Amino acid sequence: MNRIRNAMTVDVEDYFQVQAFAQCIDRKDWDAFPRRVDANTNRILDQFGAAGVKATFFTLGWVAQRFPELIRRIVADGHELASHGWDHTRADTQDPEAFRADVRRTRALLEDTGGTAVAGYRAATFSVGRRNMWVFPILRQEGYVYSSSINPIRHDLYGMPDAPRVPFRPAADGVVELPMTTVRLFGRNWPCSGGGYFRLLPTVLYRTGLDRVNRHDRQPGIFYFHPWEVDPGQPRIPNAGWKSRLRHYTNLSRMGADLDKLLRDFEWDRMDRVYASVIAGAAGG
């Protein structure tokens, strides 16, 4: 039986832009912090190159504006360039027109810089749920083809546990949603998409979960992580709360090696290729 290809994705943002630090870092101060996203993302590109893996890079407009050569390398190396919004503003804090302006501005800059079409979008902190399902028609109107913004789990910062676990069309006039991967056990969805859970929990749990999704569900999985997760030497944020510190700093030193094993032991590709038939069907609908 052929091995199922899974989708490898990177949310390109710097360490001081994460939701965990939103209460202790003012956006106006971002430019005062040492920037590490360029070096860290280039390190990931090298790692993917050595493993022969192509991925999707959901990238902030804020990052693309400051590091255009990084954007051009992502495209030149054969990866998919996609949108993560302009500056990591949660979609559920925006009204429809603010959201439209955000995704339009980001897509335009990414396409101009990368010289390639941008089809995908991922909301900051998976901030799409029942309250803002209007994002899907707006994304389609603005030229996007798919979203990967819903995480069907319970979490204190995000989650839509009653959402489908497989690709679905939230609105007839909207883009297709490719939800983050979960494992269904004991009557509930358990996270199986990487991120902080991949560092906080034993890696065997993730690997077992993804193997179950591939073999039992016969579905591809989606893995995501951030450039700052391969950077144990990043500056520490002194006034961050204990929960934020736990989520952000735990096991950064082992992430690079764990990622190498993951790249070797499973099949990976870009979102637009893993879900090509789903995306094509939605685009034609």
Buried (B, 14 or more C-beta within 10 A) or exposed (E): EEEBBBBBBBBBBBBBBBBBBBEEBEEEEBEEBEBBBBEBBBBBBEBBEEBEBBBBBBBBBBBBBBBBEBBBBBBEBEBBBBBBBBBBBBBBEBEEEEBBEBBBBBBBBBBEBBEBEBBBBBBBBBBBBEEBBBBBBBBBBBBBBBBBBBBBBEBEEBBBEEBEBBBBBBBEEBBBBBBBBBBBEEEEBBBBBBBBBBBEBEBEBBBEBBBBBBEEBEBBBBBBBBBBBBBEEBEEBEEBEEEBBEBBBBBBEEBBEBBEEBBEEBBBBBBBEBBEEBBEEBEEE
